[in-house]
């Protein structure tokens, strides 16, 4: 598991890429990815193109990010999910809370 961050060209979007398994072992590094960044970020993108698995703790971490980003007013997108990850997000009704592409 590895978590990488980068900024969009305008600096307003923080892109968090998750490689491999997204589970409880990722908790601290995932939080560090967004909590220790400066406050100019208005949008968050979770890039799951390299994510192979996620569990219930990963779902909880996504909810914590959503709260950090402003709850209902926050702009968090989940992108590039494989079919297994997409199915877990769908079963959990996360499309009601996040933009999933």
KAMOPE-V737467 format. One record per helix or strand of 3 or more residues. SS is the DSSP state (H for helix, E for strand). FROM is the first residue (numbers start at 1). TO is the last residue. If there is no record, write none. Layout:
ss from to
SS FROM TO
SS FROM TO
This chain:
ss from to
E 2 7
E 13 22
H 24 35
E 43 47
E 51 54
H 56 68
H 71 73
E 75 79
H 83 91
H 94 96
